Amino acid sequence: MKELLFGTAGTPISSADKSTVSGIKRIKELKLDCMEVQFVRGVRMGGKNGRESQKDG
């Protein structure tokens, strides 16, 4: 393993709202490396949010 990644378990509480995209934006602002995203009862992210999260991450 070359490096350790540091992130949060879910959307940070300091995010603008509880959405995945808002969490990804906040992770970037905090200069963290990753964020845990759980899809417990299926993936509930449409194409628009998926593309937006790729752009921001």
Biopython code that builds the backbone (N, CA, C, O; Angstrom):
import numpy as np
from Bio.PDB.StructureBuilder import StructureBuilder

atoms = [
    (1, "MET", "N", (0.845, -1.175, 0.000)),
    (1, "MET", "CA", (0.000, 0.000, 0.000)),
    (1, "MET", "C", (0.890, 1.237, 0.000)),
    (1, "MET", "O", (1.788, 1.355, 0.834)),
    (2, "LYS", "N", (0.654, 2.138, -0.906)),
    (2, "LYS", "CA", (1.500, 3.315, -1.061)),
    (2, "LYS", "C", (1.112, 4.468, -0.149)),
    (2, "LYS", "O", (1.978, 5.220, 0.297)),
    (3, "GLU", "N", (-0.180, 4.619, 0.135)),
    (3, "GLU", "CA", (-0.613, 5.771, 0.927)),
    (3, "GLU", "C", (-1.922, 5.462, 1.643)),
    (3, "GLU", "O", (-2.638, 4.532, 1.270)),
    (4, "LEU", "N", (-2.219, 6.219, 2.639)),
    (4, "LEU", "CA", (-3.497, 6.124, 3.338)),
    (4, "LEU", "C", (-4.412, 7.230, 2.849)),
    (4, "LEU", "O", (-3.960, 8.344, 2.584)),
    (5, "LEU", "N", (-5.695, 6.929, 2.728)),
    (5, "LEU", "CA", (-6.688, 7.929, 2.363)),
    (5, "LEU", "C", (-7.506, 8.264, 3.601)),
    (5, "LEU", "O", (-7.860, 7.373, 4.373)),
    (6, "PHE", "N", (-7.806, 9.535, 3.792)),
    (6, "PHE", "CA", (-8.581, 9.967, 4.944)),
    (6, "PHE", "C", (-9.867, 10.623, 4.482)),
    (6, "PHE", "O", (-9.863, 11.454, 3.574)),
    (7, "GLY", "N", (-10.965, 10.243, 5.111)),
    (7, "GLY", "CA", (-12.258, 10.797, 4.758)),
    (7, "GLY", "C", (-13.258, 10.595, 5.879)),
    (7, "GLY", "O", (-12.897, 10.229, 6.997)),
    (8, "THR", "N", (-14.509, 10.839, 5.563)),
    (8, "THR", "CA", (-15.567, 10.753, 6.559)),
    (8, "THR", "C", (-16.448, 9.538, 6.313)),
    (8, "THR", "O", (-16.491, 9.004, 5.205)),
    (9, "ALA", "N", (-17.140, 9.111, 7.342)),
    (9, "ALA", "CA", (-18.145, 8.052, 7.235)),
    (9, "ALA", "C", (-19.460, 8.729, 6.902)),
    (9, "ALA", "O", (-20.243, 9.056, 7.794)),
    (10, "GLY", "N", (-19.700, 8.938, 5.626)),
    (10, "GLY", "CA", (-20.908, 9.624, 5.200)),
    (10, "GLY", "C", (-20.664, 11.103, 4.960)),
    (10, "GLY", "O", (-19.538, 11.593, 5.038)),
    (11, "THR", "N", (-21.758, 11.800, 4.666)),
    (11, "THR", "CA", (-21.697, 13.234, 4.381)),
    (11, "THR", "C", (-21.256, 13.998, 5.632)),
    (11, "THR", "O", (-21.832, 13.793, 6.700)),
    (12, "PRO", "N", (-20.248, 14.872, 5.530)),
    (12, "PRO", "CA", (-19.811, 15.645, 6.691)),
    (12, "PRO", "C", (-20.954, 16.497, 7.273)),
    (12, "PRO", "O", (-21.781, 17.022, 6.528)),
    (13, "ILE", "N", (-20.994, 16.625, 8.584)),
    (13, "ILE", "CA", (-22.065, 17.410, 9.216)),
    (13, "ILE", "C", (-21.953, 18.888, 8.869)),
    (13, "ILE", "O", (-22.914, 19.638, 9.041)),
    (14, "SER", "N", (-20.799, 19.312, 8.385)),
    (14, "SER", "CA", (-20.620, 20.721, 8.009)),
    (14, "SER", "C", (-21.019, 21.002, 6.559)),
    (14, "SER", "O", (-20.818, 22.115, 6.074)),
    (15, "SER", "N", (-21.582, 20.010, 5.857)),
    (15, "SER", "CA", (-22.037, 20.205, 4.469)),
    (15, "SER", "C", (-23.254, 21.113, 4.434)),
    (15, "SER", "O", (-23.975, 21.249, 5.422)),
    (16, "ALA", "N", (-23.473, 21.736, 3.277)),
    (16, "ALA", "CA", (-24.625, 22.623, 3.104)),
    (16, "ALA", "C", (-25.939, 21.883, 3.320)),
    (16, "ALA", "O", (-26.873, 22.438, 3.900)),
    (17, "ASP", "N", (-26.023, 20.634, 2.861)),
    (17, "ASP", "CA", (-27.184, 19.782, 3.108)),
    (17, "ASP", "C", (-26.703, 18.338, 3.172)),
    (17, "ASP", "O", (-25.497, 18.092, 3.139)),
    (18, "LYS", "N", (-27.607, 17.393, 3.263)),
    (18, "LYS", "CA", (-27.211, 15.996, 3.450)),
    (18, "LYS", "C", (-27.069, 15.211, 2.154)),
    (18, "LYS", "O", (-26.949, 13.986, 2.188)),
    (19, "SER", "N", (-27.080, 15.893, 1.012)),
    (19, "SER", "CA", (-26.969, 15.185, -0.263)),
    (19, "SER", "C", (-25.539, 14.684, -0.495)),
    (19, "SER", "O", (-24.574, 15.226, 0.045)),
    (20, "THR", "N", (-25.437, 13.647, -1.303)),
    (20, "THR", "CA", (-24.125, 13.096, -1.651)),
    (20, "THR", "C", (-23.262, 14.121, -2.367)),
    (20, "THR", "O", (-22.074, 14.249, -2.072)),
    (21, "VAL", "N", (-23.850, 14.850, -3.304)),
    (21, "VAL", "CA", (-23.097, 15.855, -4.066)),
    (21, "VAL", "C", (-22.583, 16.952, -3.138)),
    (21, "VAL", "O", (-21.432, 17.372, -3.260)),
    (22, "SER", "N", (-23.415, 17.418, -2.216)),
    (22, "SER", "CA", (-22.989, 18.436, -1.249)),
    (22, "SER", "C", (-21.839, 17.896, -0.386)),
    (22, "SER", "O", (-20.896, 18.623, -0.072)),
    (23, "GLY", "N", (-21.929, 16.622, -0.010)),
    (23, "GLY", "CA", (-20.863, 15.996, 0.772)),
    (23, "GLY", "C", (-19.552, 15.934, 0.024)),
    (23, "GLY", "O", (-18.495, 16.197, 0.597)),
    (24, "ILE", "N", (-19.608, 15.590, -1.257)),
    (24, "ILE", "CA", (-18.397, 15.520, -2.072)),
    (24, "ILE", "C", (-17.749, 16.895, -2.193)),
    (24, "ILE", "O", (-16.530, 17.031, -2.100)),
    (25, "LYS", "N", (-18.579, 17.906, -2.401)),
    (25, "LYS", "CA", (-18.044, 19.278, -2.471)),
    (25, "LYS", "C", (-17.360, 19.667, -1.162)),
    (25, "LYS", "O", (-16.290, 20.277, -1.173)),
    (26, "ARG", "N", (-17.983, 19.310, -0.030)),
    (26, "ARG", "CA", (-17.413, 19.658, 1.277)),
    (26, "ARG", "C", (-16.116, 18.891, 1.540)),
    (26, "ARG", "O", (-15.171, 19.447, 2.100)),
    (27, "ILE", "N", (-16.067, 17.625, 1.140)),
    (27, "ILE", "CA", (-14.838, 16.828, 1.283)),
    (27, "ILE", "C", (-13.688, 17.505, 0.551)),
    (27, "ILE", "O", (-12.568, 17.571, 1.058)),
    (28, "LYS", "N", (-13.974, 18.004, -0.640)),
    (28, "LYS", "CA", (-12.953, 18.699, -1.432)),
    (28, "LYS", "C", (-12.493, 19.968, -0.712)),
    (28, "LYS", "O", (-11.296, 20.248, -0.654)),
    (29, "GLU", "N", (-13.446, 20.742, -0.161)),
    (29, "GLU", "CA", (-13.103, 21.968, 0.581)),
    (29, "GLU", "C", (-12.237, 21.665, 1.802)),
    (29, "GLU", "O", (-11.337, 22.435, 2.140)),
    (30, "LEU", "N", (-12.514, 20.538, 2.460)),
    (30, "LEU", "CA", (-11.755, 20.143, 3.654)),
    (30, "LEU", "C", (-10.416, 19.493, 3.316)),
    (30, "LEU", "O", (-9.624, 19.181, 4.205)),
    (31, "LYS", "N", (-10.172, 19.294, 2.016)),
    (31, "LYS", "CA", (-8.937, 18.671, 1.524)),
    (31, "LYS", "C", (-8.769, 17.238, 2.044)),
    (31, "LYS", "O", (-7.661, 16.792, 2.342)),
    (32, "LEU", "N", (-9.904, 16.528, 2.144)),
    (32, "LEU", "CA", (-9.869, 15.118, 2.501)),
    (32, "LEU", "C", (-9.819, 14.288, 1.218)),
    (32, "LEU", "O", (-10.032, 14.813, 0.125)),
    (33, "ASP", "N", (-9.538, 12.996, 1.356)),
    (33, "ASP", "CA", (-9.310, 12.138, 0.203)),
    (33, "ASP", "C", (-10.531, 11.351, -0.262)),
    (33, "ASP", "O", (-10.608, 10.972, -1.431)),
    (34, "CYS", "N", (-11.491, 11.099, 0.636)),
    (34, "CYS", "CA", (-12.595, 10.227, 0.266)),
    (34, "CYS", "C", (-13.783, 10.436, 1.201)),
    (34, "CYS", "O", (-13.694, 11.141, 2.206)),
    (35, "MET", "N", (-14.901, 9.800, 0.838)),
    (35, "MET", "CA", (-16.105, 9.844, 1.655)),
    (35, "MET", "C", (-16.848, 8.529, 1.464)),
    (35, "MET", "O", (-17.044, 8.088, 0.332)),
    (36, "GLU", "N", (-17.257, 7.908, 2.541)),
    (36, "GLU", "CA", (-18.041, 6.684, 2.463)),
    (36, "GLU", "C", (-19.453, 7.012, 1.978)),
    (36, "GLU", "O", (-20.107, 7.908, 2.512)),
    (37, "VAL", "N", (-19.913, 6.290, 0.974)),
    (37, "VAL", "CA", (-21.273, 6.436, 0.466)),
    (37, "VAL", "C", (-21.928, 5.063, 0.538)),
    (37, "VAL", "O", (-21.437, 4.104, -0.056)),
    (38, "GLN", "N", (-23.037, 4.970, 1.267)),
    (38, "GLN", "CA", (-23.729, 3.699, 1.412)),
    (38, "GLN", "C", (-24.964, 3.654, 0.520)),
    (38, "GLN", "O", (-25.744, 4.604, 0.457)),
    (39, "PHE", "N", (-25.118, 2.545, -0.154)),
    (39, "PHE", "CA", (-26.315, 2.291, -0.941)),
    (39, "PHE", "C", (-26.970, 1.049, -0.336)),
    (39, "PHE", "O", (-26.849, -0.052, -0.873)),
    (40, "VAL", "N", (-27.667, 1.240, 0.791)),
    (40, "VAL", "CA", (-28.203, 0.132, 1.573)),
    (40, "VAL", "C", (-29.380, -0.542, 0.875)),
    (40, "VAL", "O", (-29.440, -1.770, 0.819)),
    (41, "ARG", "N", (-30.297, 0.226, 0.354)),
    (41, "ARG", "CA", (-31.495, -0.335, -0.272)),
    (41, "ARG", "C", (-31.547, -0.013, -1.763)),
    (41, "ARG", "O", (-32.612, 0.261, -2.316)),
    (42, "GLY", "N", (-30.398, -0.051, -2.392)),
    (42, "GLY", "CA", (-30.314, 0.225, -3.820)),
    (42, "GLY", "C", (-29.683, 1.583, -4.072)),
    (42, "GLY", "O", (-29.614, 2.435, -3.186)),
    (43, "VAL", "N", (-29.231, 1.759, -5.284)),
    (43, "VAL", "CA", (-28.599, 3.019, -5.672)),
    (43, "VAL", "C", (-29.693, 4.039, -5.964)),
    (43, "VAL", "O", (-30.524, 3.830, -6.847)),
    (44, "ARG", "N", (-29.692, 5.129, -5.229)),
    (44, "ARG", "CA", (-30.701, 6.170, -5.399)),
    (44, "ARG", "C", (-30.035, 7.465, -5.881)),
    (44, "ARG", "O", (-30.185, 8.533, -5.287)),
    (45, "MET", "N", (-29.306, 7.322, -6.966)),
    (45, "MET", "CA", (-28.636, 8.472, -7.560)),
    (45, "MET", "C", (-28.870, 8.408, -9.062)),
    (45, "MET", "O", (-28.402, 7.489, -9.734)),
    (46, "GLY", "N", (-29.582, 9.367, -9.571)),
    (46, "GLY", "CA", (-29.867, 9.396, -11.005)),
    (46, "GLY", "C", (-28.658, 9.836, -11.808)),
    (46, "GLY", "O", (-27.606, 10.153, -11.253)),
    (47, "GLY", "N", (-28.820, 9.852, -13.095)),
    (47, "GLY", "CA", (-27.734, 10.218, -13.999)),
    (47, "GLY", "C", (-27.202, 11.622, -13.777)),
    (47, "GLY", "O", (-25.991, 11.843, -13.822)),
    (48, "LYS", "N", (-28.112, 12.590, -13.533)),
    (48, "LYS", "CA", (-27.690, 13.982, -13.345)),
    (48, "LYS", "C", (-26.777, 14.103, -12.114)),
    (48, "LYS", "O", (-25.700, 14.693, -12.208)),
    (49, "ASN", "N", (-27.193, 13.553, -10.962)),
    (49, "ASN", "CA", (-26.373, 13.632, -9.751)),
    (49, "ASN", "C", (-25.077, 12.858, -9.895)),
    (49, "ASN", "O", (-24.040, 13.283, -9.385)),
    (50, "GLY", "N", (-25.125, 11.726, -10.586)),
    (50, "GLY", "CA", (-23.915, 10.951, -10.817)),
    (50, "GLY", "C", (-22.887, 11.722, -11.619)),
    (50, "GLY", "O", (-21.703, 11.736, -11.283)),
    (51, "ARG", "N", (-23.351, 12.366, -12.688)),
    (51, "ARG", "CA", (-22.427, 13.163, -13.503)),
    (51, "ARG", "C", (-21.903, 14.360, -12.716)),
    (51, "ARG", "O", (-20.729, 14.708, -12.839)),
    (52, "GLU", "N", (-22.762, 15.001, -11.901)),
    (52, "GLU", "CA", (-22.333, 16.157, -11.115)),
    (52, "GLU", "C", (-21.295, 15.752, -10.079)),
    (52, "GLU", "O", (-20.326, 16.480, -9.865)),
    (53, "SER", "N", (-21.479, 14.604, -9.431)),
    (53, "SER", "CA", (-20.511, 14.164, -8.427)),
    (53, "SER", "C", (-19.185, 13.806, -9.060)),
    (53, "SER", "O", (-18.142, 14.015, -8.441)),
    (54, "GLN", "N", (-19.184, 13.268, -10.283)),
    (54, "GLN", "CA", (-17.921, 12.976, -10.974)),
    (54, "GLN", "C", (-17.186, 14.264, -11.308)),
    (54, "GLN", "O", (-15.963, 14.333, -11.192)),
    (55, "LYS", "N", (-17.919, 15.269, -11.716)),
    (55, "LYS", "CA", (-17.329, 16.571, -12.079)),
    (55, "LYS", "C", (-16.692, 17.228, -10.868)),
    (55, "LYS", "O", (-15.612, 17.809, -10.976)),
    (56, "ASP", "N", (-17.350, 17.143, -9.703)),
    (56, "ASP", "CA", (-16.873, 17.813, -8.492)),
    (56, "ASP", "C", (-15.785, 17.028, -7.785)),
    (56, "ASP", "O", (-14.933, 17.625, -7.128)),
    (57, "GLY", "N", (-15.788, 15.713, -7.899)),
    (57, "GLY", "CA", (-14.829, 14.888, -7.197)),
    (57, "GLY", "C", (-13.548, 14.856, -7.914)),
    (57, "GLY", "O", (-12.607, 14.202, -7.467)),
]
sb = StructureBuilder()
sb.init_structure("model")
sb.init_model(0)
sb.init_chain("A")
sb.init_seg("    ")
for serial, (resi, resn, name, xyz) in enumerate(atoms, 1):
    if name == "N":
        sb.init_residue(resn, " ", resi, " ")
    sb.init_atom(name, np.array(xyz, "f"), 0.0, 1.0, " ", f" {name:<3s}", serial, name[0])
structure = sb.get_structure()
